[in-house]
């Protein structure tokens, strides 16, 4: 149950952030920085989840 809730929250945040970025039309370099940051966070969360569920 908690997994579905957290997945829903993440999806909602992702959709909201995407809509906001489309509406604001920031410069390309800012999108590149934000995309790199998002991928780094995704990697860290995936590794942490993998380590927690490995045991």
N, C-alpha and C positions, 0 to 999 in steps of 0.2 A: 504494500500500500504506500509506504513512504517513498519507494522507488518511483512509482507512478506520479506521485505528487511532486517530487523533485524534478522529474523529467518535464512535467507540465510547467513548472515555474521557470525552468531553463528555457523551454520553448517560447514561453510568453516574453521573457526578457529578450531573447534573440529577435523575436518578431518586432517588439517595441523599439529596440535599438536600430534594427534595419529600417523601419519606417521613419525614425527620427533622422537617420543619416541621409535617407533619400530626400526628406523634406528640407534639410539644411544645406545640402550640396556643398560639403566641405572640400577643400583642396585635395588633390590626389595624394600628396605626401602625407596628409593626416590620415586618410583612409589606409595607406600602406602601414603606417605606424600602428593604428588601431587593429588592423588585420593581423599584424605580427604579434601584437600583444594578446589578441584573442586566441591565436594558435598556441602560444606559449602557455596560456592559462588552461586551454583544453588538454594539452599534453600533460601538464602537472596534475590536473584532476584525474585524467585517465590512469596515470601511473599510480597515484594514491589509491584509487579505487581498485586497481589490479593488486596492489600490495595488500590492501585490507581484505580482499576476497580470496587471496592465495592460500591463506592458512587453513 
